[in-house]
């Protein structure tokens, strides 16, 4: 009530309406020469109809540049309720003062005022359109620059890879040429020796025939070279061949580790090429690969073979996965994995697949690691809980420094008097509640069997020893038969 009373007193002492349109001020301006105030649109429209502008109230001459914003008046007008302003405008429309009445007061009509406001709105929209179009132009320019930049980078990368491929191909040719030279040198020595022995055979055959016919004499002992069976064996220089072979293998490992360690964020880990695949596989064309598929398990377990892969959410950050999620190896720097509450805090990884019924079998290549554990585990295994150290996991383990194989469950170790397996097979029989581990060579050799008592699904699980070494484990490609 007090606010309403103050407003009425304000309106009684101050004239808050424009002398031209007789409506409440809109964007009020003050003439610098006489200090009279008007709506900006009203005084601008008034000046358009006059050759020389003069104040509508006191006739003092002025120019449009003499207009000054009347901010104090604008603040006071803003105190008038919007409803009252609209009623005031409607009242003038009803009275028909949109033409003659307004003209009599020397001001444009309310309709003219609305036209001015419409022009102002159109002007603002035009400015927004100009700004938007300018933004689009700049974005298109940025897009063009981006395409040009990426094209240059792609071209440079292509050149760099071409150089690397040329270098590798050149080294391949030189290496194959070296092996070919070794083979040819050995072949030449063997052929020369064979020719000498053939000549010796012909000579001895002739002497034998003469002796049998009684026409010849026994050969002198000094001319007889002795039995060819005691001659030195001629073979390839295996030391040189092994040196070259090991150098090529080291080059593959170093290149793979360079990609994994230096550029973990640039190369998606699940798509990194596996440079440790056998050369035989790499050299096959798609047609020949179709004719010569990867060998599956041809043992007694082939009917239960499972195609298991590593889980990117259940792997330690210092381990990296390659070869379509089938190979895990140590990285010297953390990998850029997405955050996961299941991620291990120790050097372990689990597979994505789990088993709760039936029989299941898979194989792991362990020859490229100095220390490892292969086993099965509950999903509830702790993030810091090592395989075999609680009731939630079972495994066989090879530790490099100790040079021994052992089985682990509930933190209890069972020593296994076996050599280091180069490939381990895992056979899970859930009906019989047991899991067995085998050393795989030409046949399966049982390493250890655990009795398991659980109704929870079990996952293939693995541990790698020593993050300071470039160890790796690879899941074999398997298929049921």
C-alpha positions as CSV (number, residue, x, y, z in Angstrom):
1,X,0.0,0.0,0.0
2,X,2.9,2.3,0.9
3,X,4.6,1.5,-2.4
4,X,1.4,2.4,-4.3
5,X,1.0,5.7,-2.4
6,X,4.6,6.6,-3.2
7,X,4.0,5.9,-6.9
8,X,1.0,8.1,-7.0
9,X,2.9,10.9,-5.2
10,X,5.7,10.4,-7.8
11,X,3.3,10.7,-10.7
12,X,1.7,13.9,-9.1
13,X,5.0,15.7,-8.8
14,X,6.7,14.4,-12.0
15,X,5.5,14.2,-15.5
16,X,6.5,10.8,-16.7
17,X,4.8,11.0,-20.1
18,X,6.2,12.2,-23.3
19,X,4.9,15.6,-24.5
20,X,4.7,14.2,-28.1
21,X,2.9,10.9,-27.7
22,X,1.4,11.6,-24.3
23,X,2.4,8.0,-23.2
24,X,4.9,6.9,-20.7
25,X,8.4,7.6,-21.8
26,X,10.2,4.9,-23.8
27,X,14.0,5.3,-24.1
28,X,13.8,8.9,-22.9
29,X,16.4,11.4,-24.2
30,X,17.1,15.0,-23.1
31,X,17.8,18.0,-25.5
32,X,21.1,19.5,-24.5
33,X,20.1,23.0,-25.4
34,X,16.9,23.2,-23.2
35,X,16.9,20.0,-21.1
36,X,13.3,19.0,-22.3
37,X,12.8,15.2,-22.5
38,X,11.1,13.1,-25.2
39,X,10.9,9.5,-26.3
40,X,13.8,8.9,-28.7
41,X,11.5,7.5,-31.4
42,X,9.1,10.5,-31.0
43,X,11.7,13.2,-31.3
44,X,13.4,11.4,-34.2
45,X,10.2,11.1,-36.1
46,X,9.3,14.7,-35.3
47,X,12.6,15.9,-36.7
48,X,12.0,14.0,-40.0
49,X,9.0,16.2,-40.8
50,X,11.0,19.5,-40.2
51,X,13.5,21.3,-42.3
52,X,15.2,22.7,-39.2
53,X,14.7,20.9,-35.9
54,X,13.5,22.9,-32.9
55,X,12.2,21.8,-29.5
56,X,8.4,21.1,-29.7
57,X,7.9,22.8,-26.3
58,X,10.2,25.9,-26.4
59,X,11.2,26.1,-30.1
60,X,14.9,26.1,-29.2
61,X,16.9,25.0,-32.2
62,X,18.9,21.7,-31.8
63,X,20.5,18.9,-33.8
64,X,20.1,15.2,-33.4
65,X,23.6,15.0,-32.1
66,X,22.5,17.1,-29.1
67,X,20.3,14.2,-27.8
68,X,21.4,12.9,-24.4
69,X,20.0,9.7,-22.7
70,X,17.9,10.7,-19.7
71,X,18.8,7.7,-17.5
72,X,17.2,9.1,-14.3
73,X,13.9,9.5,-16.1
74,X,14.2,6.0,-17.5
75,X,14.7,4.6,-14.0
76,X,11.5,6.4,-12.8
77,X,9.4,5.2,-15.7
78,X,10.5,1.6,-15.0
79,X,8.8,1.9,-11.6
80,X,5.4,2.2,-13.4
81,X,3.7,-1.2,-13.5
82,X,3.6,-2.8,-17.0
83,X,-0.2,-3.2,-16.7
84,X,-0.7,0.5,-16.3
85,X,1.4,1.3,-19.3
86,X,-0.6,-1.1,-21.4
87,X,-3.9,0.3,-20.2
88,X,-2.7,3.8,-21.1
89,X,-1.8,2.7,-24.6
90,X,-5.2,1.0,-25.0
91,X,-7.0,4.1,-23.8
92,X,-5.5,6.2,-26.5
93,X,-6.4,3.6,-29.1
94,X,-10.0,3.5,-28.0
95,X,-10.3,7.3,-28.0
96,X,-9.1,7.2,-31.7
97,X,-6.2,9.4,-31.0
98,X,-4.0,7.5,-33.5
99,X,-4.4,10.2,-36.2
100,X,-6.0,13.6,-35.7
101,X,-5.8,13.7,-31.9
102,X,-2.2,12.9,-31.9
103,X,-1.5,15.3,-34.8
104,X,-3.2,18.1,-32.8
105,X,-0.6,17.5,-30.1
106,X,2.2,17.8,-32.7
107,X,3.3,14.1,-32.2
108,X,3.2,10.8,-34.1
109,X,0.4,8.4,-33.3
110,X,0.6,5.3,-31.1
111,X,0.5,3.3,-34.3
112,X,3.5,5.2,-35.5
113,X,5.2,4.4,-32.2
114,X,4.5,0.7,-32.7
115,X,6.0,1.0,-36.2
116,X,9.1,2.5,-34.7
117,X,9.4,-0.3,-32.2
118,X,8.9,-2.8,-35.0
119,X,11.7,-1.1,-37.0
120,X,13.9,-1.3,-33.9
121,X,13.2,-5.0,-33.5
122,X,13.8,-5.6,-37.2
123,X,17.1,-3.8,-36.8
124,X,18.2,-5.9,-33.9
125,X,17.2,-9.1,-35.7
126,X,19.2,-7.9,-38.7
127,X,22.2,-7.4,-36.5
128,X,21.8,-10.9,-35.0
129,X,21.6,-12.3,-38.6
130,X,24.8,-10.5,-39.6
131,X,26.6,-11.8,-36.5
132,X,25.3,-15.4,-37.1
133,X,26.3,-15.3,-40.8
134,X,29.7,-14.0,-39.8
135,X,30.1,-16.8,-37.2
136,X,29.2,-19.3,-39.9
137,X,31.7,-17.8,-42.3
138,X,34.4,-18.0,-39.6
139,X,33.5,-21.6,-38.8
140,X,33.7,-22.6,-42.4
141,X,37.1,-20.9,-42.6
142,X,38.2,-22.9,-39.6
143,X,36.9,-26.1,-41.2
144,X,38.8,-25.4,-44.3
145,X,42.0,-24.7,-42.3
146,X,41.4,-28.0,-40.3
147,X,41.0,-30.0,-43.5
148,X,44.2,-28.5,-45.0
149,X,46.2,-29.0,-41.8
150,X,45.1,-32.7,-41.4
151,X,45.8,-33.3,-45.0
152,X,49.3,-32.0,-44.6
153,X,49.8,-34.1,-41.4
154,X,48.5,-37.2,-43.1
155,X,50.8,-36.6,-46.1
156,X,53.8,-36.2,-43.7
157,X,52.8,-39.4,-41.7
158,X,52.4,-41.3,-45.0
159,X,55.9,-40.2,-46.0
160,X,57.4,-41.1,-42.6
161,X,55.8,-44.6,-42.7
162,X,57.0,-45.1,-46.3
163,X,60.5,-44.3,-45.1
164,X,60.2,-46.8,-42.2
165,X,58.7,-49.4,-44.5
166,X,61.5,-48.9,-47.0
167,X,64.1,-49.2,-44.3
168,X,62.5,-52.4,-42.9
169,X,62.1,-53.9,-46.4
170,X,65.7,-53.1,-47.1
171,X,66.8,-54.7,-43.9
172,X,64.6,-57.7,-44.7
173,X,66.3,-58.0,-48.2
174,X,69.8,-57.8,-46.6
175,X,68.9,-60.3,-43.9
176,X,67.4,-62.8,-46.4
177,X,70.4,-62.2,-48.7
178,X,72.8,-62.9,-45.8
179,X,71.0,-66.2,-45.0
180,X,70.9,-67.1,-48.7
181,X,74.7,-66.5,-49.0
182,X,75.3,-68.7,-45.9
183,X,73.1,-71.4,-47.5
184,X,74.9,-71.1,-50.8
185,X,78.4,-71.2,-49.2
186,X,77.4,-74.3,-47.2
187,X,75.8,-75.8,-50.3
188,X,78.9,-75.2,-52.4
189,X,81.1,-76.9,-49.7
190,X,78.8,-79.9,-49.6
191,X,78.6,-80.2,-53.4
192,X,82.4,-80.0,-53.6
193,X,82.8,-82.6,-51.0
194,X,80.2,-84.8,-52.8
195,X,82.2,-84.4,-56.0
196,X,85.4,-85.5,-54.3
197,X,83.7,-88.4,-52.7
198,X,82.1,-89.4,-56.0
199,X,85.5,-89.3,-57.7
200,X,86.8,-91.4,-54.8
201,X,84.0,-93.9,-55.3
202,X,84.8,-94.2,-59.0
203,X,88.5,-94.7,-58.3
204,X,87.8,-97.3,-55.6
205,X,85.2,-99.1,-57.8
206,X,87.9,-99.3,-60.6
207,X,90.5,-100.7,-58.2
208,X,88.0,-103.2,-56.8
209,X,87.1,-104.4,-60.3
210,X,90.8,-104.9,-61.2
211,X,91.5,-106.8,-58.1
212,X,88.5,-109.0,-58.6
213,X,89.8,-109.8,-62.1
214,X,93.3,-110.4,-60.9
215,X,94.7,-107.6,-63.1
216,X,95.6,-105.0,-60.5
217,X,97.6,-104.4,-57.4
218,X,96.7,-103.3,-54.0
219,X,96.8,-99.5,-53.7
220,X,99.6,-97.9,-51.9
221,X,98.7,-96.9,-48.3
222,X,100.0,-93.3,-48.8
223,X,97.5,-92.7,-51.6
224,X,94.5,-93.8,-49.6
225,X,92.6,-91.1,-47.8
226,X,90.7,-93.2,-45.4
227,X,87.0,-93.7,-44.6
228,X,84.7,-90.8,-45.6
229,X,82.6,-91.5,-42.5
230,X,85.1,-89.8,-40.3
231,X,85.1,-86.5,-42.3
232,X,84.0,-83.3,-40.6
233,X,80.3,-82.6,-40.9
234,X,79.5,-79.6,-43.1
235,X,76.6,-77.5,-41.7
236,X,75.4,-73.9,-41.7
237,X,77.0,-71.5,-39.3
238,X,74.3,-71.7,-36.7
239,X,75.8,-69.1,-34.6
240,X,75.6,-66.4,-37.3
241,X,72.0,-67.5,-38.2
242,X,70.9,-67.4,-34.6
243,X,72.4,-64.0,-34.2
244,X,70.4,-62.6,-37.1
245,X,67.2,-64.3,-36.0
246,X,67.5,-62.9,-32.5
247,X,68.3,-59.4,-33.8
248,X,65.0,-59.5,-35.9
249,X,63.1,-60.7,-32.9
250,X,64.5,-57.9,-30.7
251,X,63.7,-55.3,-33.3
252,X,60.0,-56.5,-33.3
253,X,59.8,-56.3,-29.5
254,X,61.5,-52.9,-29.3
255,X,59.2,-51.4,-32.0
256,X,56.1,-52.7,-30.2
257,X,57.2,-51.4,-26.8
258,X,58.1,-48.1,-28.4
259,X,54.5,-47.7,-29.6
260,X,53.0,-48.8,-26.3
261,X,55.3,-46.7,-24.0
262,X,55.8,-43.5,-26.0
263,X,52.3,-43.1,-27.5
264,X,49.8,-44.9,-25.3
265,X,47.2,-42.1,-25.7
266,X,47.6,-41.8,-29.5
267,X,47.2,-45.5,-30.4
268,X,44.0,-47.2,-29.1
269,X,45.3,-50.1,-27.1
270,X,42.7,-52.6,-28.3
271,X,43.8,-51.9,-31.9
272,X,47.5,-51.9,-31.6
273,X,49.1,-54.4,-34.0
274,X,50.7,-57.5,-32.5
275,X,54.2,-57.4,-33.9
276,X,55.0,-60.8,-32.2
277,X,52.8,-62.8,-34.5
278,X,54.6,-65.4,-36.4
279,X,56.0,-64.3,-39.8
280,X,54.1,-67.1,-41.4
281,X,50.8,-65.5,-40.4
282,X,51.9,-62.0,-41.5
283,X,52.9,-63.1,-45.0
284,X,49.7,-64.9,-45.8
285,X,47.3,-63.2,-48.2
286,X,43.6,-63.2,-47.4
287,X,43.0,-65.9,-49.9
288,X,45.7,-68.2,-48.6
289,X,44.6,-67.4,-45.0
290,X,41.2,-68.7,-45.9
291,X,42.8,-71.9,-47.2
292,X,45.1,-72.2,-44.2
293,X,43.0,-71.1,-41.1
294,X,44.5,-70.8,-37.6
295,X,44.8,-74.3,-36.2
296,X,42.3,-75.0,-33.5
297,X,42.7,-77.3,-30.5
298,X,43.0,-80.8,-31.8
299,X,43.2,-82.4,-28.4
300,X,40.7,-84.2,-26.2
301,X,39.5,-80.8,-25.0
302,X,38.6,-79.4,-28.5
303,X,34.9,-79.9,-28.0
304,X,35.0,-77.5,-25.0
305,X,37.3,-74.8,-26.4
306,X,36.2,-71.3,-25.6
307,X,37.1,-68.0,-27.3
308,X,38.0,-65.8,-24.4
309,X,39.4,-62.2,-24.5
310,X,40.8,-59.7,-21.9
311,X,38.5,-57.2,-20.3
312,X,39.6,-53.5,-20.6
313,X,37.7,-52.6,-17.4
314,X,39.5,-55.3,-15.3
315,X,43.1,-54.6,-16.1
316,X,45.9,-52.8,-14.3
317,X,47.0,-49.5,-15.8
318,X,50.5,-50.6,-16.3
319,X,49.4,-53.5,-18.5
320,X,48.4,-53.0,-22.1
321,X,46.2,-55.2,-24.4
322,X,46.8,-55.9,-28.1
323,X,46.0,-58.4,-30.8
324,X,42.2,-58.0,-30.6
325,X,42.2,-58.2,-26.8
326,X,44.1,-61.5,-26.7
327,X,47.6,-60.4,-25.7
328,X,48.6,-58.6,-22.5
329,X,52.0,-57.2,-21.9
330,X,53.8,-54.9,-19.5
331,X,54.0,-51.2,-20.3
332,X,56.5,-48.8,-18.6
333,X,53.9,-46.0,-18.4
334,X,50.2,-46.0,-17.3
335,X,47.7,-46.6,-20.1
336,X,44.8,-44.1,-20.8
337,X,42.0,-46.5,-19.8
338,X,38.5,-45.2,-19.0
339,X,37.9,-45.1,-15.2
340,X,36.4,-48.3,-13.8
341,X,35.6,-49.3,-10.2
342,X,36.7,-52.9,-11.1
343,X,40.2,-51.9,-12.3
344,X,43.0,-53.9,-10.6
345,X,45.6,-52.0,-8.5
346,X,48.2,-54.8,-9.0
347,X,49.6,-56.4,-12.2
348,X,46.5,-58.5,-13.0
349,X,43.8,-58.8,-15.7
350,X,40.6,-60.9,-16.1
351,X,38.7,-61.9,-19.1
352,X,35.3,-60.6,-20.1
353,X,33.7,-64.1,-20.3
354,X,32.5,-66.0,-17.3
355,X,31.2,-69.6,-16.8
356,X,28.7,-71.0,-14.2
357,X,27.8,-74.3,-15.8
358,X,29.3,-76.9,-18.1
359,X,32.8,-77.7,-19.2
360,X,35.2,-75.0,-20.7
361,X,38.7,-75.0,-22.0
362,X,41.2,-72.3,-23.1
363,X,45.0,-72.1,-23.7
364,X,47.6,-69.4,-22.8
365,X,51.0,-68.9,-24.4
366,X,53.4,-68.3,-21.5
367,X,56.8,-68.6,-23.2
368,X,57.3,-64.8,-23.5
369,X,57.1,-64.1,-19.7
370,X,59.6,-64.7,-17.0
371,X,56.9,-64.8,-14.3
372,X,53.1,-65.3,-14.5
373,X,50.1,-66.9,-12.9
374,X,47.2,-68.5,-14.8
375,X,43.9,-69.3,-13.1
376,X,40.3,-68.6,-12.5
377,X,38.6,-66.2,-10.1
378,X,35.3,-65.0,-8.7
379,X,34.0,-61.6,-9.9
380,X,34.3,-60.6,-6.2
381,X,38.1,-60.9,-6.2
382,X,39.6,-57.8,-4.6
383,X,41.3,-55.1,-6.7
384,X,44.6,-55.7,-4.7
385,X,44.1,-59.4,-4.2
386,X,46.6,-61.6,-6.0
387,X,45.6,-64.8,-7.7
388,X,45.5,-67.8,-5.4
389,X,45.9,-65.8,-2.2
390,X,42.3,-66.1,-1.0
391,X,39.3,-68.4,-1.3
392,X,38.1,-66.5,-4.4
393,X,40.8,-67.7,-6.9
394,X,42.9,-70.7,-8.0
395,X,46.0,-70.7,-10.2
396,X,49.3,-72.2,-11.2
397,X,52.3,-69.8,-11.0
398,X,55.8,-69.6,-12.4
399,X,58.1,-67.1,-10.7
400,X,61.3,-66.3,-12.6
401,X,63.8,-65.8,-9.8
402,X,62.7,-69.0,-8.0
403,X,62.6,-71.0,-11.2
404,X,59.8,-73.1,-9.8
405,X,56.2,-73.9,-10.7
406,X,53.6,-74.0,-8.0
407,X,49.8,-74.1,-7.4
408,X,48.1,-71.6,-5.2
409,X,44.7,-71.4,-3.4
410,X,43.8,-69.7,0.0
411,X,47.4,-68.5,0.2
412,X,48.6,-72.0,0.4
413,X,51.4,-73.1,-2.0
414,X,51.8,-76.6,-3.5
415,X,55.2,-77.1,-5.3
416,X,55.0,-78.8,-8.7
417,X,58.2,-80.5,-9.8
418,X,57.8,-79.5,-13.4
419,X,59.7,-77.5,-16.0
420,X,58.4,-74.1,-17.1
421,X,55.4,-74.7,-19.4
422,X,55.5,-72.7,-22.7
423,X,51.8,-73.0,-23.0
424,X,49.2,-73.7,-20.3
425,X,45.7,-75.2,-20.9
426,X,42.9,-74.6,-18.4
427,X,40.0,-77.1,-18.2
428,X,37.1,-76.0,-16.0
429,X,34.6,-78.8,-15.1
430,X,31.8,-77.1,-13.1
431,X,29.6,-80.2,-12.8
432,X,32.5,-82.1,-11.1
433,X,33.5,-78.9,-9.3
434,X,37.2,-78.9,-10.4
435,X,39.7,-77.0,-12.5
436,X,42.8,-78.6,-14.0
437,X,45.9,-77.1,-15.5
438,X,48.0,-78.7,-18.2
439,X,51.3,-78.1,-19.9
440,X,50.7,-78.2,-23.6
441,X,53.4,-79.4,-26.0
442,X,52.6,-82.2,-28.6
443,X,50.3,-83.6,-25.9
444,X,48.7,-82.5,-22.6
445,X,50.6,-83.1,-19.3
446,X,48.6,-82.6,-16.2
447,X,50.2,-80.1,-13.8
448,X,47.6,-79.8,-11.0
449,X,43.8,-80.2,-10.3
450,X,41.9,-78.1,-7.7
451,X,38.5,-79.0,-6.2
452,X,36.3,-75.9,-6.2
453,X,33.2,-75.3,-4.2
454,X,31.3,-72.3,-5.5
455,X,28.1,-71.3,-7.2
456,X,29.4,-68.0,-8.4
457,X,30.5,-67.5,-12.1
458,X,34.2,-68.0,-12.7
459,X,36.4,-65.8,-14.9
460,X,39.8,-66.6,-16.5
461,X,42.3,-64.5,-14.7
462,X,46.1,-63.8,-15.1
463,X,49.0,-62.1,-13.2
464,X,52.2,-60.9,-14.6
465,X,55.5,-60.7,-12.6
466,X,57.7,-57.6,-12.5
467,X,56.7,-54.4,-14.2
468,X,60.3,-53.8,-15.0
469,X,60.4,-56.5,-17.6
470,X,58.7,-56.7,-21.0
471,X,56.7,-59.9,-20.3
472,X,53.5,-60.9,-22.1
473,X,50.8,-63.6,-22.1
474,X,48.8,-64.5,-25.2
475,X,45.5,-66.3,-25.4
476,X,45.6,-68.9,-28.2
477,X,43.0,-68.6,-31.0
478,X,40.8,-71.6,-30.4
479,X,37.8,-73.1,-32.1
480,X,35.6,-76.0,-31.2
481,X,35.7,-79.2,-33.3
